[in-house]
Amino acid sequence: MLFDTHAHLNADQFEEDVEEVIKRAQKQGVSNIVVVGFDERTIKGALEIAEKYEFIYAAVGWHPVDAIDMTDDHLIWLEELASHPKVVALGEMGLDYYWDKSPKEVQKEVFRKQIHLAKKVRLPIIIHNRDAHEDVVKILKEENANEVGGIMHCFGSSLEIAKQCLDMNFYISFGGPVTFKNAKRPKEVAKEIPLERLLIETDCPYLAPHPFRGKRNEPSYVTLVAEAIAELKEITYEEVIEKTTENAKRVFSIK
């Protein structure tokens, strides 16, 4: 039974066939999915899907690219949503230095505010990090994010960064890139990370794994991520899915 810890079934790419996509995932043995909302529209979409399907949960947060659009009212709303029975984490949140819609200082402020909120409501956090490795780790340390821990989503940083995140009570999650032939860094890190702290995801509809690279990703493809990790760690596929599902349920407090 596989656990896709990060999916965007609330994205426009699934507007026409989300039910069929979910059925395909179930046929592939996907037992749980966390749908992640990252702005007002996608948060509402994540909650709608989570409320409809018993085995699907929601994470709610504000994406760093859109940090400039987040208001104090949005933060109050996130706090209210934290008590929703299907909300299992806050996020995705973090820093993104690739896109320049939101100034870095605004991103940092919004990131810190969401960490404060997570500590207040006692929920784990899901971290988005693009080209901002050192600053992400610095803020997590300064804000004592280890008190709630969480997930380094679609990890693409170095082993050194990964070890610092492990020390702060974070799990390391891998998606499609770990299957790419030229993706040396995710493969190297996946080999070294203890299985007890490892998670799998799709980040669908983005970052589809090989051999679907460049096409729309979906939760059923999380099997390919699990297979790649099993090969890298030289263990069985069954071991990977058993342990990553156990890890996901622990971090999200799902019984």
Secondary structure, DSSP 4 states (H G I P E B T S, - for coil): -EEEEEE-TTSGGGTTTHHHHHHHHHHTTEEEEEEEE-SHHHHHHHHHHHHH-TTEEEEE---GGGGGG--HHHHHHHHHHTTSTTEEEEEEEEEESSS-SS-HHHHHHHHHHHHHHHHHHT--EEEEEES-HHHHHHHHHHTTGGGT-EEETT--S-HHHHHHHHHTTEEEEE-GGGG-TT-HHHHHHHHHS-GGGEEE---BTSSPPTTSTTS---GGGHHHHHHHHHHHHTS-HHHHHHHHHHHHHHHTT--
